[in-house]
Amino acid sequence: MTHPDVAVVGAGIGGLTAAVALARRGARCVVFERHPCLPEDGAGIQVSPNAAAELYRLGLEDAFATAIRPAGREIRRWRDDTVLSRVDLTRHEVPYFTMRRADLVRALLEAVRRTQGPDAVRFGRRCVGVWDEGSRVLVGFDDHTATAAGLVIGADGLRSAVAGAFRPEPPRYSGHVACRAVLPIEAAGGPAGPDRVVAWLGPRRHCVAYPIDRGRQLNLVVTTPAPHPTGPAETVGAADLLCQYRGWHPAVRGLIGAARRLGRYPLYDRPPTPDPWRGRVVLIGDAAHPMLPFLAQGAAQAIEDAVAVADCLDRPDAPARYAATRLPRVRRVTEASHAGLHAYHLPDGPEQQRRDRAMAVAAPAALDWLYGRPAPV
């Protein structure tokens, strides 16, 4: 395939990474984003070494200027704060980072403008569908206009308009919501702090805290069961969550209490799209394989996808090669993430005790399959 003009739909982490990766391959690209500007999302993100290595390969080391390099990750017990396992996050060649999501998106946007041109990202352009005409693809927008491209990359998330051309399975609701807040680091009493990622596991719930913003703030994620998904703008008060976290260790309850109000986000996933590159349309990230956050791999896999698309661009067998390279990996990551829905939320009892023993003796290399650089295309 010769370098086509590429339309990327979605200016999130995956779409912007794709635009930078395409520039390094000499492909001209325009990114269309439905929002009028980049959202100032204060929430945190974990960027594991597999994703950081891909951004390093694109020359984007400066994207981590405000990031933290936590020394380790601890899994703790919900009631008594017992440490179940410790993972050394410094053992990989490329660091494990935690940071504000908005800082990473802003750095990627600046990189796109440097490499693709100042007008390469078009805001306020909501895609409503794509039509592959064989020699080109039409991208239609909600203002009844359209643009043509040689290739379309659908990076427009869980409710992807581009994915409509693939007729994927609908996303499946997990039965859980994630409640998120950002706290000053001074609120991080107990084991939470500026040098580690901490997760507490308990019956039907878990809580995660990690540092962001040069160590000045703490990102808090509190999961709860919910029979029905919530709306995207809903919030919950700390008092309501404290009722659901009754009996949990004071370290967890103290963090929740310090948050006051938290945004609520329903958690969805779906088996990966079996043919993510069809004709002149390819899906990446949540558009192709939305996954639960229990391995913190949603953005990481979108980054891997984006770089793989660019690496496949010149190959005559690009769709088949992309699928052969990415599908086995995203299936494994999606399945492992989905397994956390059960494993992280076990009630106290024999199964929970077996899980805890397994965590305690897990080898340091247990996640090398995930954190190592993905296989080249």
N, C-alpha and C positions, 0 to 999 in steps of 0.2 A: 504494500500500500504506500503510495507517495504521500508526502505531507499534505493533508487536507486543511482547509479552513475548518476550525473546530468551534462549535458553540457549546459552552458549559452552562448548564442550568443549575444554579445554586452557588452562592458565594459563601458557603461554610468552609470548614477545614478541608474537606475532601475536594471540593470544587476549586478552591484557590490553590491547593497543592498541585492539582492537575494542571492548572494554567502555568505554574512555574515550571513543572516538569516538561510540559510541551514546549515551552520556550527554549529549554536546553536542547530539545530535539529539532529546533528550527521551525516549529509549527506555529502559525498565527492563530490566535485564540481570542474569543470574546466571552465574558462571563455575564450571565443575566441573573439578576437577583430580584426576588419579588418585593422585599422590604425597601423602603425609601432610603435607608442608610444601614450601616452595620449596627446591630443592636449592641448596646453597652452591657453585655452580660458579665456581671461581677462574679459569677460562680467559677469554681475551680475545675481543673482537668488534670488527669494524670497522663503523662506522655511516657510510655514505657520504652525501653531501649530499642526494640524493633522498629518503632515509629520514629524515634529520634534519629536513628541511623539513616533512615531514608531522607529526613530533612537535612541532616549533615551532608549527605551525598548531593543534595541540591544547593549546597552552599548557604544554608540558612541557620548556621550556628547562632547568629545574632538574635534569632527569634526567641532564644531562651534567656535573654538579658535579665528579665525580672523573675526567672524561675528559681525554684529551690531544688537542690539535689538531696533528697532525704537519704539518710544512711541505711534505713531499714523499714520493714513493715512488720507490725505485730498484730497477731490475732489474739483476742482476749475473750474471756468468758463474761457473759452478761451480768451475772449476779454478784460475783466476788472479784472480778477484774483479774483473775488468774491468767497468766500468759500461756496460751496454747501452742503458739509457734512464733518464731522470729525468722524473717527472711532478710538476708544481706542484699541490699539494693545497689551496693557499690562494686559487686563482683563482675559486672559486665563492662566491656570495653567502652561502650557508649553509655552515658549516664541515664538514670531514671529521673524524670523531672516531674514536679508539680508546679502549677502556675494558674493564673487567671486565664480562662478560655478567651476572653476578649483580647488579652495581650497577644496570644498566639494568632488569632484571626487578624488583628491589626498588622502584625509583622508580615503575615502572608499576603495581605492586601497590598502593602507597600512593595513587596517583592514582585507581585504581579504587575504593578504599575511600572516598576523599573524594567522588567523583562519583556512585557507585552505592550507597554505603552500606557500613557496616563488615562486614556479613555477605554481601557480594556474591560473594566467592570461597569456594567450598566445597572443602576439601581431603579427600583420601581417598575420592574418588568416581570410581570407574573405570567409564567408559562401555563397554558391550559391544555397543551397536547403537542405531539410531534407526529409527522407523517413521513415515512421513508418512501421516497419516490424512485429508489434505485440508484440514480446518478447523484442525488442530493437528498437532504432531509429538510423539511420545513418545520420550523418551530413557531407555533402560534401563541399569541399573547392575548390577555383579557381585554385589550383595547382594539381587538379585531385586526391587528397588524400581524405580520409574520416576517421571519427572516430565514434565509437558506444557508445551509452549511454542508460541508462534506462529511462531517461526523458530529454527532451530538453525544455529549457525556451528561447523563442524568445524575446529578449530585444534589437533588432537591429533597432528600430526606424521606421520612417514614411515609408521608402522604404524597409521594412523588407523582407529578403529572406525567413525567417522561415514562415512568414505569407502567402507565396505563397502556402503552403499546405492547407490553409483555403479558398483560393480564395475570399478574402474580396473585398468589393467595393473599387474602386480607391479613393484616397484622393480627396477632393473637395477644389479647390482654393477659397479663401475668397474674392479675389479682392483687397486685401491690402497687403502691405509689411511693415515690421518693420525695422527701421533703428536704429542701436545701436552703442553706443560709450561709452567710459569711460573717465571721466574728473577728473582733480584734484578738491578736495573739494572747493578750493578757487574760482572756477568758479561758485559755486552755489549761485549766487545772489538771492535776493528775498526770496520766501518761501521755496525753496529747501534748504536742509541742512542736517547735520549729525544725526538728530533725528527723521526723518519722511519720509514716502513715500508720494509723491505728484503726482496727476494725473490731467491734464487739459483736459477737454472735449470740443470739438467743432465740427462744421459741417464737416463730412466726415473724421475727423482726431482726434487723441488724443496724448498726450505726457505724459510720466511717468519718474520720477527721484527718485532715492533712494540711500542711502549711502552704500558703501562696503569697504572692505579692512581696517578694524579697524577704519572706518570713515575718511580715508585719501583720498578716491576717491568717485566719484558719478557715478552711472550707469544711462545712458540716453537711453530711447527708444522712438522713434518718428515714428508714423504710418502715412502712406499716401496711398491713393487709387492708384492702378496700374492695368490697364486692363489685363496685362499678367504677369505671375510670372517671377521673375528675376533669374539669375543663382546664385549658392551658393557663388561665390567669388566676386560678384559685390559690388562696393561701390558707394556712392553718396557724392558730395560735399555739405558743409553747405550752400553755395550760392544757390544751386538748391532747397534745402529744405526751405530756407528762403523765396523764391518766392512762394512756396506752403503754407507757414505759414504767408503770408502777412495779416496784420491786427490783428495778435495775440498779446497778452500782451508782453511787453518787457522782462518779466521774462522768458518766453518760448523762445523768439527769441534770448535772450542772451545766453541761454544754447546751442541752436543749433549752433550759431555762434562760441562758444568756442570749439565745437567738430571738426570743420574743415572738416574731412571726417568721414563717418559712413558706416558700413557694412549694406548691404540690404539683408533681409531674407523674402521670401514669406511665407505667413501664410496659413496653410491648416488645415482642420479637416476632420472627417469622423464619422458616427455613429459607436458606439462600435461593435466589432465583437460579434455576438450573442452567439457563443460557444467558448469562448477563451481557454478552455482546452479540447482538443480532443485527446483521446487515450493517447499517451505518449508525446504529444507536447502541450505546453501552451504558450500563448502570454501575455506579460505585457507591460505597458506603451504605447508609441506611436505605437508600432507594433499592439496593440489591439484597441486603442482608441485615436488617435491623436486629440488634442483639441486646440482651439484658446487660446491665452495667457491672455484673458481679466479677468480671475480670478486668474492668476498666479498659475495654478494647474497642469500643465503638469508633472513636476518632482515629485510633491507631490503625484499624483495619481499613478505614477510608483513605488514610495516607498511603498505606501499602497499595491499595487498589489504584490510586491516582498515579503513582509512580509506575506501576505495572502497565497501565494503559499507554503511557508515553513510551515505555520500553518496547511495547508490542507494535507501535504505530507503523514501523517500516516493514513489518513482516507480512508476507503474502497470506499467511495463515493466522493473522492477528486474532480473530474471534476465537478460533479453536485453541490457540496457544494461550490466550488470556484465561479462558475457562479452565484449561488443564493446569495452569499455574495457580490460579486463585481459588477455584472451587474446593479442592481438598482442604486447603488451609482454613477458609472461612467457615466451612462446615464443621471442622474440628473446634474452632474457636466459638462458634455459635452454640454448638452442643455443650461445650464445657461451661460457657456462660449460663446456659439454661439450667444446667445441673445445679448451679449455685442457688437457684430458686428453692430447691429442696434442701441441699446440704447446709446452707447458711442459716436455715430457719428451723432446725430440728428441735422438738421438745426434749426436755431433759429425760434421759432414759438410755437403754442399751445402745441404740443406734447413734445417739449423740456421743456416748462414751467411746464407741469405736472410731467415730470421726475424729474426736479429739486426740486419741492415741495415734491415729494415722498422721495427723498434722504434726504432732510432736516429733515423729521420727522421719518426716519427709526429707529427702536428700536435698542439699543445696542446689543441685542441678535440676530439680523437679520441673521448673518452668523454663528451662533453656529452650525447649521446643517452641515456646511462645516468644521469648524475649530475644532469641537469636535473629539475625537478619533473615528475612524470608528468602526462599529459593529464587534465583534469577529467572527471568522469562526466557 
